Amino acid sequence: MKTETFSYLPTLTSEQIEKQIQYFLNQGWVVGIEHSSRLDPKLAFWDWWKLPLFNVRTVGEIMSEIEACKSKHGNSYIRITSYDNARQTQVMGFVVHRP
């Protein structure tokens, strides 16, 4: 099922994910990590891994949070999202883990 920004591309590598996260941080966007046990177009809201990572400023910290989410919710889909606080909207999101 095609559900997010990069869903028509092959699965992103860790290096490609890190580059996208760096882009989020360079734009000043806030990163969030979400998980869901199922994919469904009607399922607009996923469960938060934690609150959005407002104070996180490095790719390594975000990748560590993604890995922690994977270890706790390995049987779920996991995506990262970015939020622009000036426009008050989600800017981008993509799945980083599939069960």
N, C-alpha and C positions, 0 to 999 in steps of 0.2 A: 504494500500500500504506500502511495506517495503522500507524505505528510508534512514535509518541511523543506527548507531552503535547498538542501543538497540531495534530496531524495532521488533524483534522477541520475546521480553520479554513483560510481562504485563507492563502497564504504571508505571513509577517510582514514588515513593512517594517523598514528599519534602525532607525527610531525606536522601533518596538515591541520589537525585539530589545534595544535599549539599555535600555528600561524593565524588561524581564525580567532583564537582567544586573544592573541597579541593585537590583532586588528580591533577587537572590541575594546580592549584597554586603551589603545591609542586614540580611539574616538571618545573616550571618557564615559563609555557605557557601563552600566552595572550588569554583572553576570549572575544568572540564576541557574540552578541545577534542579531538574524535575525528573520524576520517574512515574511509570504507569505499567501495570501488568498486561495491558492490552492496547492495541492500536485500533482506533475507531474514529472516523471523521466527525462523529457526533461528540466525541470526548474532547472538548476544548480545554478543559482544565485538568492538569496532571497534578500529582502530589509533589509538594516541595521537598527537596532533600534537606534543606535548611532554609532560613530566610535568605533573600538575595545577598550576595557577597559584596556588600557595600564598601567594606574597608579592605578588600583584597586587591592588591596592586601588581601581583606577579603571575605569570603563566604557571609557574611551578606550584603555587598555592592552589590554583584552580584545578590543575591536573590532579593534585593530591586529593581534593574534595571529590572529583569524579571517580577516582579509584576507590575512595572510601564508600561512595554510593554504590559502586559496582559490587564491592564485597558484601554489603548489606542487602542489596536488591539485585543480585545477579540474574534472577529470573524475570527481570522487568526491562522495559525499554527505558533508556536514560537519554535525556536531551539537555543541552545547554541553551539558554536564551539570553538575549541581551536587551537591556532597557535604556532608553534615552530619557533622562530625567528632565531635559528641557522641553521635549515634545510630549512627555508623559505617555509613552507608548512602547510596546515591544518592537524592536527593530529587526531582530533576526533570531532564528533558532534552528537547531538541527540535532538529529539523533547521533549520539556518540557511542551507544551500546545497544545491541539487539540480543535478546536471549537465544 
